[in-house]
Amino acid sequence: MHRRKDEGVNILGATVNAVGSPARKQSRLWLAVLVVVLAVQLISLYSPEVPAGPQIAGIDKVIHILIFAAPALAALMAGLSVLWVIGILAVHAPVSELIQHFALSGRSGDPFDMLADFAGIAIGVLAFMVWNRRQP
């Protein structure tokens, strides 16, 4: 079986492309974005004190949605498996709330934050699906 130089190979749900191909460069860019958004997520979730910000009702839920939607979208755009991305983030959501509640004295776990995290994962996956359908 012969493949073109730039044709991808599927390995464990992720497509690996030829070095230097446009898809490979785009994948690297999304991996870099993923690293950045994961750093923001971890800092936001595990800071000993709640990060300061505007005191707007419900803003914390919006932040939870965003800090889970962004890694979901970036990971999928980087070519990671949908099932792995959903699984890892879906486990991280309740674990982060438990850690906040039991291990961080200035924080408290909130089941509604976890629901916002799940909504963020769904929004990230949905955004990827919409983007993916629009591509040729």
Buried (B, 14 or more C-beta within 10 A) or exposed (E): EEEEEEEBEEEEEBBBBBEEBEBBEBBEEBBEBBEEBBEBBBEBBEEEEEEEEEEEEEEBBEBBBBBBBBBBBBBBBBBBBBEBBBEBBBEBBBEBBEBBEEEBEEBEBBEEBBBBBBBBBBBBBEBBEEEEEEEE
